[in-house]
Amino acid sequence: MPTREQLAAWRAFLRAHATITRELETELVAEQRLSLAAYDVLVQLAEAPDRRLRMTELADAVLLSRSGVTRLVDRLERAGLVTRCRVADDGRGVAAQLTEAGLSRLRTASRTHLAGVLEHFVARLEPADLAALERISRLLAG
């Protein structure tokens, strides 16, 4: 059973994550009409080789369920930001690929998102705190 202090640390971690995520989401939706999850999908695709990921890889990268990623990619595809394509070496495999319009939208949205990261995260911590948090986060991520 965790101690009271251990539970306090856990709850503070959850509260901080929820608060910052909510602030970043609110800004992206208000300024860019783009959810944080959609932004994350565009980032993952932009950083992937050929700007393409299998749907299963994309679901793992953005920590959404496969059905959640499918619905989100459906919306991004309707908006012209993503396209679906077959995986060459797997007749059943489907991948999502970032379009030029998607890359352009990501670049624009990144200004809002990165300004929010600076304001709601970086500016609140000292450099030593950032380094410690990165180290701790890598440990927690496994």
Helices and strands as residue ranges (DSSP letters): H 4-32, H 36-47, G 49-51, E 52-54, H 55-62, H 66-78, E 82-87, E 90-98, H 100-120, G 122-124, H 127-141
